[in-house]
Amino acid sequence: MSSVSNPSFEELAKQASLLPQEKLLAIKKNKNFLSIGIPKETTFQEHRVPLSPMAVQLLTQNGHNVKIESTCGDKANFSDIEYSKIGGEIVHDKKQVYECDIILKIAPPTDDEINLMKPNQVLISAIQLIRTKEETIRKLMAKGITAIGYEFLRNDEGVLPIIRSMSEIAGRASVLIAAEYLSNYNSGKGDLFGGIPGIQPTQIV
């Protein structure tokens, strides 16, 4: 009776080398990314920005490229460092911002800004058709620019969500601004909205 010897470790290793092995493949990245540009607003007393650093972070984490003109958010207390830390690309040349496929603004585009835009871009901003000149609309049409106005965006329920949010913010801020102007610091009467015992509270109409 012949004895069967157990295969050595070397033999097992040789046999394993002949077996199909796993192959490391690079994960394909999603090519459907967006190129978004945020220029600095030039309209008088316009301090708002369309995207906060948190919103930019959400976009960059999903593979999108966001170019932000330097000092764009300074008046809204958002520094360039805050944007760059979370993946935003800070550029100092306004032309680089307008090379993006999508342009995000707050105020309606000026003629100079339209001249910087390239054909077939998407512009998302306020449009204000009542104030916008016909010549401005024709310039947008000549370049094939798709202009989406904040004031026309509706949800499934037919509500204007952006207008509603901005109106709510303006309403809340107006109370704080009025209280500041009533203070002695601004040569006001020193009235308090909340009132104190023995003094008639301020009435808000």
KACORCOR-V65707 format. One record per backbone hydrogen bond with DSSP energy under -1.0 kcal/mol. CO is the residue of the C=O (numbers start at 1). NH is the residue of the N-H. Records with the same first field share a line. If there is no record, write none. Layout:
CO = NH ; NH
This chain:
8 = 12
9 = 13
10 = 14
11 = 15
12 = 16
13 = 17
16 = 19
31 = 33
34 = 65
35 = 102
36 = 67
37 = 104
38 = 69
43 = 46
52 = 56
53 = 57
54 = 58
55 = 59
56 = 60
57 = 61
59 = 64
60 = 63
65 = 36
66 = 89
67 = 38
68 = 91
69 = 72
73 = 78
74 = 77
79 = 83
80 = 84
81 = 85
83 = 88
84 = 87
89 = 68
91 = 70
94 = 98
97 = 100
101 = 122
102 = 37
103 = 124
106 = 126
110 = 114
111 = 115
121 = 146
122 = 103
123 = 148
124 = 105
125 = 150
128 = 132
133 = 137
134 = 138
135 = 139
136 = 140
137 = 141
138 = 142
139 = 143
140 = 145
141 = 144
143 = 120
146 = 123
148 = 125
149 = 152
150 = 153
155 = 158
159 = 155 ; 161
160 = 164
161 = 165
162 = 166
163 = 167
164 = 168
165 = 169
166 = 170
167 = 171
168 = 172
169 = 173
170 = 174
172 = 176
173 = 177
174 = 178
175 = 179
176 = 180
177 = 181
178 = 182
182 = 190
183 = 188
184 = 187
192 = 202
196 = 199
